[in-house]
Amino acid sequence: MPDSSEANIAAADALTLLLHNQHAICAAIEEVTKWLSDNGARSSAVNAETAMETLDINAQGITDAILRLRHS
């Protein structure tokens, strides 16, 4: 069984990959949001912007957790 330090590193590494995925998803939503806005679907664009805000908030929480794991 890995010690606490090894487990923290593994968890931080996994969270880092999830954070990278989250950034990629946000970038894709941003492109779709621009397309929606440019093509007259403003209400859908607003919904997509709200989703991006949620991703940003959660990304900060994931970043904080990664830092705590890496420093413990």
C-alpha positions in Angstrom: 0.0 0.0 0.0 1.5 3.4 -0.9 2.3 5.8 1.8 0.4 9.1 2.3 2.9 11.1 0.2 2.7 8.7 -2.8 -1.1 8.8 -2.5 -1.1 12.6 -2.4 1.1 12.8 -5.5 -1.1 10.3 -7.4 -4.2 12.3 -6.4 -2.6 15.6 -7.3 -1.6 14.1 -10.7 -5.1 12.9 -11.4 -6.6 16.2 -10.4 -4.1 18.0 -12.7 -5.3 15.9 -15.6 -8.9 16.7 -14.8 -8.0 20.4 -14.5 -6.4 20.3 -18.0 -9.6 18.6 -19.3 -11.7 21.3 -17.6 -9.7 24.0 -19.3 -10.1 22.3 -22.7 -13.9 22.0 -22.2 -14.1 25.7 -21.2 -12.2 26.6 -24.4 -14.6 24.6 -26.5 -17.6 26.1 -24.8 -16.1 29.6 -25.4 -15.9 28.8 -29.2 -19.5 27.6 -29.2 -20.6 30.6 -27.3 -19.0 33.0 -29.8 -20.7 31.1 -32.7 -24.1 31.2 -30.9 -23.7 34.9 -30.2 -22.7 35.6 -33.8 -25.6 33.6 -35.2 -28.4 35.2 -33.2 -28.8 32.6 -30.4 -28.0 35.1 -27.6 -30.0 33.3 -24.9 -28.1 30.1 -25.6 -24.9 32.0 -25.6 -25.8 33.4 -22.1 -26.4 29.9 -20.9 -23.0 28.8 -22.2 -21.4 31.8 -20.5 -22.9 30.7 -17.2 -21.5 27.2 -17.7 -18.1 28.7 -18.3 -18.3 30.7 -15.1 -19.1 27.5 -13.2 -16.1 25.8 -14.8 -13.9 28.8 -13.8 -15.1 28.7 -10.2 -14.6 24.9 -10.0 -11.2 25.1 -11.6 -10.0 27.4 -8.8 -11.2 24.8 -6.3 -9.4 22.0 -8.1 -6.2 24.1 -8.2 -6.4 24.8 -4.5 -6.8 21.1 -3.8 -3.8 20.2 -6.0 -1.7 22.7 -4.2 -2.8 21.4 -0.8 -2.0 17.8 -1.9 1.4 18.7 -3.3 2.4 20.6 -0.1 1.3 18.0 2.3 
